[in-house]
């Protein structure tokens, strides 16, 4: 009989720099400065951090650190989902723009998970990349401290607002306001909004709902809470479900602003299954101008958020930060960039023409 081999011991969880910072009660940057023997701080702070490093057994991944200092030529893109057309299109555009600058992209879907979004910021994969383009959906204003990282980071989207991180935003309020106003201009009197997240104060749903409300107020249209349709997720099946429920309740709008194109396609399906016509009975506008929107029947009018510009600006900004180059002559190196990309309305066959339009 051969000798029995001892069972391998389970791997201990790797101690991260963030673990050190939290245990020592300092910022991630301060902990990084202690590791790299840089930065200004009191001797007591440096000694406290070093004591935690020794006690927790933190070890620097030297090869990874050297790679990062020499630049790997790889950037990360953290997004909630690769199946949602908006994020699939954003990923494709970021990869295209990165290629122009000689960069490769690692895409990490965070799966609509807070834990996944935190892992994307602080996980071990960060040793492989020079910087990260980050689009969170689950983190909010209370999680701003999570963005305290020791590598270049560009925030995309509106879930978190902070002047501590470079940020490329889109016109959510303005876009939804433009969509709602357009429906009112076409003669709609009862415009529903589909996809609202109750209680949300920051994020695409909250901002787009705000735009809807502003358009009603400017036009002097009375608000009707029955026309506010909630939906936790923004998939096609959600649009079908909530629009069926609205129509079955006896509330029949003459216009719908869906907060993304996937919802809009589901809304259109439900309308047609109720033997109602688009746009003769109910007009529909989506948001995001996804590639599929023009191929729906009828083709979907939608707000184009300017994803091409979002991708171009975010990749260029991240590359500048990686290279230590100021993105603008008007900015000091420590100042962060906030840039809002303009949106536009793409009119197709799911809406009527404005009542003041002249048909020649």
Protein Blocks (a to p, Z undefined) as FASTA:
>chain_A
ZZdddddddddddddfklmmmmnopafklmmmmmnogajddfklmmmmmmmmmmnopacd
fklmmmmmnonoiacdddfbfkbmklmmmmmmmmmmmmmnopacddddehhpaklmmmmm
mmmklmmpgbdcdddfkbcfklmmmmmccbdcddedjkbgcfkbccddddfklmmmmmmm
mmmmnopabdcdehiaehiabdjklmmmmmmmmmmmmnopacdfklpccdfbacfklmmm
mmmmmmmnopacfbdcdfbfklmmmmmmmmmmnopacfklpccddehjaaklmmpccddd
dddehlmmmmmmmmmmmmmmmnopafbfkbcfklccdddddddddddfkbccdfkbccZZ
